[in-house]
Amino acid sequence: MQHSGNGLLDRLAGLPVPDGEGLERSCRPADAIRSGIDTHGIERIEAQFSGNGFAPHRHDTYALGLTISGVQAFSYRGETRFSLPGNIIVLHPDEVHDGAAGTDDGLRYRMMYIPPELIRDASDEPSATLPFVSTPVLSDSRLARALAEALADLDHAPDGLVLSDLLTRIADGLGRHAGSRQTVSAKAERAVARACAYLRENCAEQVSSEELETLTDLNRYSLARQFRLVTGTSPHRYLTMRRLERAKGLMSSGMPIAEAAYDAGFADQSHFTRHFKNCYGMTPGHWLTLLRA
C-alpha cells in the first residue's frame, strides 16, 4: 500500500522502540511493550518482539493495528496470515487468533482495541449488525491514515472532537471491506443495551438468565441471538470479560491474585487463570510480572 501523504506511517516507523513498560491487552509478553493512555474504553499499545509470539486467545473488542516493521504472522479463522510493514490488521470480536514474528528480524506493531458499540455508534448504518471483514490483512490508505493518527501519540488521549472523527473514519473503513449486514430492530438494540449495562454493573455477581429475561423482555434464546448480533459475543462471555477487567484493576492496585479473582466473581484462582489466559494469552502471574517490570 502507499503511505499516507502526511507521512504518519513513516513517523510511526521512526519512533523509538517501547521501553518495555505497560501491557498489551491480548498478547503474550514481547521483548518490549507499552500501553497508551486509555480513552473511552479504547486501549492502544505498541509491541516489539521476536520468536513464537503468544498463545491462541480471543477478546470482545475489535483489534485494529498497523505493522510497523518485520513480518507479523498469525493464525486466524483456520489460516496462517502474514502482515508486512504498512499493512492493516483487522480482527473481529470473539475470533481466536495467535501471533508471532514471521522472521528472525523480529516484529514491531501498534494496535488499538475498540469496543464494538463504539464502531456501531460511529457507523453510517448504526441499526445494522457489526461490520465483519473477512480478510484480516488489508491495504487501504484512508483506513491506514486514520489508524496511524489514532496510534501516533500513545501518551495522550485524543480529545472528544478528534476521537469522534477518528472513530467515524475507522468505522467507514471497516464498512468498505465488510460484507452485507443484517438490520437489528430498535427493540433488540434497547434490550441488548439494558443487558450490557446490567452485566457491567453486576459483573462480580452470579447473573441468571431469568434476571436478563425480566430486564429485557426477551426470552434467553432471543436475547442470546440478538446480543451476538449487536456485540459480537454472548452475554456470558461479555460478563466474563467485565470480570477480567475488574480483576486486572484490582491486581494492578496491589491485591493478591486469589483475592482479586474472588472479588471479581470467579469461583477460584484456577478458574480465573483459565479465563485470563484464554483472553490475554498469558497467565495473571505473567501479566503482573510485565506490569511490575
N, C-alpha and C positions, 0 to 999 in steps of 0.2 A: 504494500500500500504506500501511497505517497504521504509524507509527513505533512502536518497542517502548516499553513503559511506562516503562522506566528512562531513556529519553531518550538512549541511546547513539548513535543515528544523528544526533540533534541535536548531541551533543557532538562527533562527528566533523566535522560541518559547521562547528563553531565553532573548530576547532583552527587555529593559524596555518599558512599555506601553507608547504610544504617549502622549504628554503634552497638546493636545487639539489645538495647533496652526495649521493653514492651513485649507485646504478644500478638500473635496472629490469631484471628478468630477461629480458623478451622483447620490449621495445618500443623504438622509436627515441627519441632524446633528446627530452625535453619542456622547456618553459620552466623548470620546476623539478621536481626528482625526489629522492626519498630512500629508501634501503633501511633496513629494520628489522633487528633482531638475528636472525640465523638460528637456528633451533632444530629439531633432528631432521630436517634437510634441507628444512624449510619456509621459503620466502622470503616476506617481506612488504614491500610498497612503497607509497608514496604518490606520485602524479604530478599535475602540473597543466600543461596545455599548450593551445595553440590551433593552428589550421591543419590540415594534412592528416594529421598523426599519423605512423604508422610503416608500414614495408613489410610485405607478407604474410610470415608465418613460422609456425612451429609448435614446440612443446616437448613433453616427455614427462611432464608433470605436469598435474593439474587446475589451472586458473586460475579462482579464485573471488574475487569482489570486489563492492564497493558503489560506485555512482556517487554522489558527494557533491554536486557542483554542475555545472551545464551539461548538455549532451546528449552522450552517448557513442555515437558511430556506428562501426560496424564491419561488415565482410563476413564471413559465417560460413556454411558449407555452402550456398553458392550464393545467399544472400540478404543484403541490407543490413539491419542491425538497429540499433535505437536504444534506449538506456537512459537513463531520466530519474532525477533525484535520488531516492534511496531504493530504486531497483531493484537487483536482484541480477544479476551476470554469472556464467554458468557455462559454461566452455569445457572440453571433454573433451580428454584427452591425444591428441596427434598430429593434431589438427584445425587446418588452416590458417586463419588469421584476420589481419586488419589492424586499423587503428583510426584515428580522427580525432575532433576536436571537431566536433560537429554544427552549431554556430552560431558566430557571431563572438564570443560572450561567453566562449569557451574552455571547458575541461573540467577537473574535479578528481575523482579517484577513488582508492580504495585496493584493492589486490589481494593475494592470497596464493596461492602456488604449492605445491601439496601432492602429494608423491609418491603414485602410485596405490596402492602397497602399504599405506600408512597408512590410506587410505579403506577398503580391503578388510578390514584388520585390525579397524577400528572398526565395520564394518557388522554388522547383525544377521543377515546371510547371508554370512559370510566365505568360504564354499565356492562362492559364485556369482561370475559374471563382474562386471566393473566396472559400476557404475550409469551408464547413458547417459541424459542429459537432453537431449531433442531440441530443447527451447525454451531458447535461451541467455540470455534476459532474463526474470527471474521476479519475482513479488511473493509473498513468503512471510515472514510476520512472525517465525516461530520461527527460520528459517534466517538471516534478516537479523540477528536479535539475536545469534546465535552468531558470525556473521562480524564484526559490529560489536565484540563483545567481543574477538575474536581480533586485530582490527586497531586497537583503541583506543590501545594503547601500543606503538609500534614500537621504542622504545628499550630495552625489556626483554622477555626471552623468558618466556612463561608457564611456571610450574613444572609438574612431572610430573602432578599431580592435575588441575590446571586444564586442561592440554593434553589429557589423556585425555577429560575431559568435553566440551571444545570439539570434538574430532575425532568423538566419538560423536554429538553433536548435528548436526554438519555432514554426517556420513555418513547419518544418519537423514533429514536434509532432502533430500539427493540421492536417497535411496531413495524418498521420497514422490513425486518427479517423474519417476522413471525408469520405463522400460517393463519388460517381463518380462526376466529374466536367466537365462542358462544356468548349469548346475551344472558346476563344474570338479572333476575327480577328485583325490583326495588324492595319487595318484602324479604327476599333472601338476603340481600345486602344488609338490611337493617337487622335481621336475625343473626347473621354472622358477626356483625359489629357488636351486638349485645353480648354474644357468646365470647368473643375475644376479650372484651373489657372485663367480663366476669372471671374469665380464666386468668387474666393478668392480676386482678385484684385478689384472687383466692388461690394463687399458684401453690402455696405451701399446704393447702388443704386437700382432702380427698373429694374431688368433684364428681358427682354421679351423672349418668345420662338423664336420669329423671329431673335433676335440677336444671339442666340445659333445655330439656323439653318444655318445662314450665316457663322458663325465661324467654324462650324464642318462639313458642307456639308452633314448633315443628317437631315431628317425631324424630327419634335418634338417627334413623337411616336417611331421612331427607336432610337433616342438619349435616350429617357427615358428608353427604354428596355435595351440598351447597358450600360447605366450609372449604372443601378441597378446591372447588371451582374458584372461590374468591381468594383464598390464601395460598393455595398450592400444597397444603398439607392437611393433616387430620386434627380434630380437636385434641386428641390425646397427645399427639406429637407437639402441638402448639403449647399445651400445658407443660410438657416435659422441658421444652426449650426455655420457658419462662422460669421454671425451677432451676435450670442450669445457670441462667443469667443471675438469679438471686444468689445461688451458691458461690459463683465466681466473685460477686461483690463482697460477700462475707469473708471468703478466703483471702482476698486481696487486702482486706482490712485487718487481717491477723487471726481470724477464727480458725481453729484446727479443722482439718478436712472432715472428720467424722461428725463434728458438731454442725458444720455448715451443711453437710448432706442432710442431717436430720431436720435442721431448721428450715431448709428449703422444701421439705416434704418427701424426701426419699426414705425408703424403708430402712436402709443401712448403707454403709460405706461401699460395699461391693456393688450394690445396685446402682448407686450414684456413679461409681467409677466406670461401670459398663456403659451407662448412658453418656457420660462425659467423653469417653474415648470415641464412641460412635459419632459424636457431634464434632469434636475438635481434633480428632486424630492423634490424641495424646492422653496420658493419664492426668488426673488432677495434681499428683505429686510432681510430674514433669512440668506441668503448667506453672506451678509455684516456683520451681527452680528457675524457669525463664523470667518470671516476674521479679524474683529476688536478685537475679543477675544484673 
